[in-house]
Structures are given as C-alpha cells and as structure tokens.
C-alpha cells in the first residue's frame, strides 16, 4: 500500500491542472492516467473506464496445450502462483476485462485467463459425485475460468441444457462473472453464483475444491481425478469464496449445475412513470396490459427509465416468459440446425448508450440543454435495446443465449464505442421507488447521460453478494465518462453515493461496477457478514493472504 501511494504521488506531480481536478473528484483515475491504450504492460478494461486499471509490472497468460485436457493449464497456473508467493508479490486474474471497478486489478502480477478454456459437460464416473447427484450428473459441467459465457452456452445447448440465468450480455469470462455476482432479472432464481456447485482454486503449494457441506456434489475420487486436488466441504468457506472477486486465490475452474434447455417468450412496451410506479410498489404487472400476464411476475421482468422523458413514454418494460422445451422439440431443432452457432445482430444497453452520445453532448453548458439532448439520446438507446417498435419481435420465442447477447461482446479484441462507467445499486424491493426518486431529483438538476434500469433478483447465499435482500431491486446507471467532455459525470455519481448514504436507505453496490471507495458503505451494507467473510478468508489463506489482496481491498475495509 505504501509503495502504491508513493508511485501515485509521483504520477500526481506530472498531471495537468485539468487532470489534477479530475483526481480530486475521482482518485482512482491516477492509475489509468499512467497508461496509454496501446501499452502492453497495462490493464485497461473493455469500457475504457478512466478510473479502472493502470500499469502492471508482470502480465502472464497461462494456457492449455491440449484443448481436451485441463492439466497443462492448471500446472502453469500453479507454477505462477508458487513463484509469486516465493517473491512476496501480489497477483490477480482477469478475463474479458468487463469489470468497471478495480476489484480485478493489481499493479504487481496479473494473469490473463483467456487461454484456460476447457469445458466438459457431464461427469461420467458416478463415483465422482455424491448419491444426490448421480442421476443428474449429466447436468454438471466443469468450466475453466477463461471460458466465455457465450461458449459455455454453446457447450451446454448441444446437450439439451442451459444456464439458469446470466447477465444481460455473454462476453464475460465465467470466473469473473461469478465472482462479482453477475445477474439478470430472474427474480425467482437469483444471480449466476447460485448455479455454482464447487470452486477449484489455486493457492500457494496446493489446489483445492470448495463446496458446501450441507449440499455436497463431488467426492474425494473426483479430487483425485482432478490432478489430486483436496476437497473441502464447508458452507461458511464456500459462501464467502463464491463471490470474492479473486480474493481467496486464483480460480482455475468451477463446477456448475445446468438445467434442461428452455426458451423465453419476449414482450416489451413503453409507459409513463405514473403507470410503472404502482408496479414497482406492488410487483403486480397486470395493469400494464401484456398479453397473457396476470398479477404474477414472469420469469424475467425489467424496467429502464429515461429520467428526462419519464412522463413522455420514457419508461421501457420488457419481460420474458419461460417456455419448456420438450425432448422432441429439442431433437427437431438439433436435426434442423437451429442449435448451430448464432451470430447476434443486437446491441446491449451500454453499447447502445455509447453509440447514442457524441463527445460534444457532454460539453453542453446548461442543465436544461443537457436534459433535452441526453433525453433524446437515452430514448434512442432504449428503443433500440427494448425493441418496442419492432412488432415482429413481440411474442417471439428464442433461447436465453439468443436474447442475452450482443455483437460487440463476442470478440475480446473489441472495445466499447465510448469510454464509460456504470454503477449498480442493490436495495430492498420495498424501497426501490424511494431510491429511484432520490436519483431523479439529482439527475434533474445535474443530468447524467444514462438511463436508469431496474431488475429484480432473489436473495443469494453468498456472504458478500450485493443481492443480499430477500428480493433485491438492482438500479443500474451506465453511460459515458471520459477525461474531457463527460468529466462532470463523476460529480453526479458521487452525489448519488452521498445521498443514498445520508438518507439511511439500505443499499449495496455491485462489485463489478463503480462504487464508493471507502469502508463505510461496506460495513453498513453487510454488517457482521464483513467479519464472517474476513475470518473465512484469513483462516483459509493463512500467511498467503496478502498475495491475493490489492489496494482496493484495503481501501474498502476488507483487508487486513
């Protein structure tokens, strides 16, 4: 920490007056200011966020020499971790660089996991699983950390299987998505970590498989098969480690449970805020007039609001009903080629917002002008993503991986169309209207170039999951943020952080997005669970605990 602070001080003295002003409002930006996008020894995220990443002393990329076997990649990973431990350095891993926070960043040693892409669907040997899972062991999959979510979809679908939920896109690497608590809006299921049955983690001197003792899946025989890994069955340890953003060691692989392949039927509409507000309060969508939808929430339900046109058809609602796919329907689709690789043409919300805003828009001199122009841009982006004007899409049924994807996510070499950031707040569902209207008051006077998206997620068992409430309403605000035209956006985001804290409204933040860099919100949000998480980590890692720490972990009170 002292070394990092000294280096930051040296960087600070070389900043321009404008850059120093940015630093005062966003201290993390100093790391990124030390990097240029074309530098090899830098960690820069996909969104080109100015407050994420920086220079890295050592960048490594272990890979499997044989795509049908994980052993070579695991051996390379173990060698790296042991070497880093012997040198007393810190290490973190990354994949698609989608994180909007610095949870995955250290300036010392970073591992690119993209070469670790082993995936096996089904566990053949019944002695490798416990009695409760013998009959469904074909639904268990071993997924190496570097597998992209879209590629896991591909591996599962040919076995008539699907992930129970995902995020809005599929370009993340699997370990990163899980360990930050990525979610969709499957309000009766939960976030992605809920389908994880075991974690395979590399630490100095060994590699271990963690699973819950109350619901064990794998046996010691499986551990022998997986190159002699030690199996630990412990609820407290598993629940702490499954959402820990790389703080319990380097994740090599995950054992997940898939479910039978299903389809999702799509509908979307536009409303005024006065029409959706009662739905947010009651979770009864019947008043919205969707075909076949009564008072019960469907499988997936989300709302995105254009705050500057919220009373002018600026509230966009989309929902998906879950449709079971029979074995016969699966056979027909497989034989007809309908399950072949897909090439998405759609865009996700972040990408659409980035395409809707030009740098000059951020320089508009008055809040009134910004509200007018931002309102037009947000409306364009929401219509494009929610497809409310695309009549042919209404009532369409597709596989989940065909809906929750976008073209820009599939090539790791691509970058966001504009530098951006996002924040995502979790609140108890009965406080969501209060939280949204606090945000309205802020952005009305100091506009953000972003919509306000609301999703609903069932409570997670993970100790530090941001989806900690019985039913969490997530409020996401993603948009452009750069060092020039949109630099004033950080002031508004900080005001949102401060207002939520000052009003005493219970809330958490998504670990993979922008959040306040202090220990107050973490302790207020998770209370005694902070100590449970820290104790589990300390007991598990012992003297190796510093190796998997970073500056951010210290700044938010999770280490030491």
Secondary structure, DSSP 8 states (H G I E B T S, - for coil): -HHHHHHHHHHHHT--HHHHHHHHH-TTHHHHHT--TT-TTEE--TT--TTS-EE-SEEE--B-SSTT-SHHHHHHHHHHHHHHHHHT--EEEESS---SSSTT--SSEEEETTB---EEES---GGGB-GGGGGGGGGEEEEETT-BHHHHHHHHHTTTEE-S---S-S-SBHHHHHHTT---SBTTT--GGGGEEEEEEEETTEEEEEE-STT--B-HHHHHHTTS-EEEE-HHHHHHHTTSTTTTSEEEEEEEE-EE-EEEEEEEEEE-HHHHHHHHHH--GGGG--TT--SS--SEEEEEE-TTSTTTT-EEEEEEEEEE--HHHHHHHHHTTTTS--------HHHHHHHH--GGGGG-SSHHHHHHHHHHHHHHHHHHHH-TT-GGGTT-EEEHHHHS--GGGS-TT---SS-EEEEEEEEEGGGHHHHHHHHHHHHHHS--SB-EEEEEEE---STT-S--SSEEEEEEEEEE--SSTTTTHHHHHHHHHHHHHHTT---EE-TTSB---SSHHHHHHHTHHHHHHHHHHHHHHGGGGGGG--HHHHHTT---
